[in-house]
Amino acid sequence: MNKELVIVFVKNIKLGKVKTRLAKTIGNQGAFEVYSELVKVTEKATTNLVADKRIYFSDAVVDTKWKNDYKAVQEGIDLGERMKNAFNKGFADGYERIVLIGSDLPDITAEHINQGLKALKDSAGVFGPAEDGGYYLIGLSKMHDFVFNNKPWSQTSLLEETLKELKVNHLAFTTLETLNDIDTFEDLETSHFYQSNLELQEKIKQLHD
């Protein structure tokens, strides 16, 4: 059995339900188009991984995405509980190194994911810091529920507080390269992802003409 697992959390691509902060600037349709492209980036980054994959959707399984991979719906009342449940199931099923990523990162690559899995051979945890103070990747080599309990989700202190708790529990961790996700129009405009995607630029422009 493969001992490594990659979990992908993906929001169902619904108008008015994705990238809501971004939608305040470019509208629901614009945010929908951006998130659709970000999911494609995530699909590409996870296509050729050696590790097993499990794709967890926010509301309902979409068969056209990640066609040959295990798919399920996230379970839990908040992000922490949903991630905790996914990790618990992975460890219960025999995986020894588990990494979880979101699906809204313009610069995520297979290399980031593989670095995370590799780090877990020597560390209890691994984190990919996001520029907003959160993290785009989390990995564990053993289950530690406290990592997911009572955390300031979507706050700038999320990663700092999580790492502080790991230190208190004397658990070694690794951090990867810091990446930026797309939350605002400024994030979008300055990203290579957007600057190199002429088709997406045209769609956004047409929505605002």
N, C-alpha and C positions, 0 to 999 in steps of 0.2 A: 504493500500500500504506500502511496505517496504520503510523506509526513508533513508536506507543506501545503497550506491552503491560503488562497487569496479571496477575500470577501469584498464584493463591490456593493455599495449602497447607492441606489439610483432612485430618483424621484420619477414618478410617472409624468410623462411630458403632457401636461394639461394646461390649456390657456388660463391664465390668471392664477396658476398654482405654483409656478416655478420662477425663480429669480425675482421675487417680489420687490426687492429694493431697487434692482435694475429697472424693473417695469415702471417705477415712478418717473423715470427719465425717458425711456424709449417705448413705453407702452407694453401692454400684455403680449401683443403679437411679436414685438421686437424681442422681448425676454424669452418668449417661446422659441423663436428662431435661434437665439444665442445658445440656449440650453440644449436644444437639439444637436447643435454642432459640438458642444462640449461632451455630450454623451458619446458622439462618434469618436472623439479624441480618446475617451476612456476605453471604448471598445477596442480601438487600435492598440492602445498600450497594453491591453490584457490578452490580445489574440494569441500570441505565441509563447505564453508562459509555460514553464515545465510544471509548475505547481497546479494543483487542482483549483477550480474556481466555483464559487457560489455567488449568484447574483440575487440580491434582495431588493425587491421593488417596494415603493412606499404604499401603494394601494392595491395594485393588481399585477399579476405576471403578464409580461408582454412577450409573446412567442417569437416575434420577429427580431428581437434583440438577443445577442449572445445565444445563437440558435441551438448549439449543442451542449450548453452548460446547464448545471443544476440551477433552478430558479425557484424562488419562494417570495412570500410577502413578509416584510418586517413586522415583528411583534413587540409591542411595548407602548407605554404611555408617553415616553419622551425618548430623545435620541440616545441617552445613556442606557436606558433599559433595552432599547432595540439592539444596540451594539452588543451589550452584555449577553443577551439571548443568543445572538448569532455566534459569538465567541464560545459560549458554553456548549452549544450544539457541536461546534467544530472540535473542541477538545473531547467532548463525550464520544465523538465518532472516531477518535484515535489520532487526530492531527497533533503535531508537536510544535509547529511554528505557524502562527496565523497572523496575517496582515490584512487590515481592512482599509479601504480607500473610499472616498466619495466619488462623485461623477461630474464635478463642475470645475475641474482644474485644467486650464488651457495648456499647461506645460508638463503634465504628468507623462512619464515614459515607462517602458518596461524596466529600464535600468533602475529607476527609483524604487520600484516594487521589489526587484531582485536584491537590491542593496538592503532593503528592509528585512527581507527573509534571511539574508546572510548574517545580518547583525544579530539576529535572534539565536544564532549558534553560540554566542558568547554573552548575550544580554538578556535580562528578564523582559525588557520592553524596548521598543523603538518607536520614534515619533518623527514625522515629517512636519516641521513647523510651517505654519501659514503666516503671512505677513500681518494678518489682523489679530494675532495673538492666540489663535486656535491651532489646530493641526489638520493636515490633509491626509495623513497616514498614521495609523496606530497599529502596532504589532506586539504580540505577547508570546512567550515561550511556555507559559503556564498561566492558568486563570487566576486573576486577582480582581475580585468584584469591586473593590474600593476605587479602582481606576474609573469606573463608570457611575459610581454613586455620588449624589449630591454635588454635582459639578456645575459651574456657571456656563452652561451651553450658550453659544453665540456671543459670549463676552470676551473682552480682550485679555482677561486673566486666565483663560481656560488652560492653556498649556503650562503656564507658570505654576498654577495651583496643582495640576496633575503631577508635574515633575517633583514638586516639593513633597508631595505625599509619597512618591516612590523613594525619595531620599530618606524620609522618616522611617520607612519600612526596610531600609538598607537593601534596596533592589537596584542593580546596575541597569542603566539604560543608555541607548544610543540616539543621537539626533541626526537627521539627514539634512540635505540642502533645503533652505527656506524657499518656498514658492508662494506665489500670489494667486488667490482665486478671483473670480469675477463677481463682485457684488455691486459695483457702481459703474456708471458710464465712463468715468475716468479710468477705472480698472480696465474696462473693455478697450477704450481708445489707445491706451499705452501698451497693450499686450501684443506680442508678436503673433499670437493666435488670430487676432482680429486684423492686424495690419497685413497679414499674408493671405487672408481669406476674402478675396475680392467679391465673391458671390454673396457672402454674408454682408459685407459692406453695402452692396447694391440693394439687398433686401431691406436693410435698416434705413437706407437713404430714401427708398421708395415709400416706406411707411411714414416718412416725415415730410415728404414733398406735398 
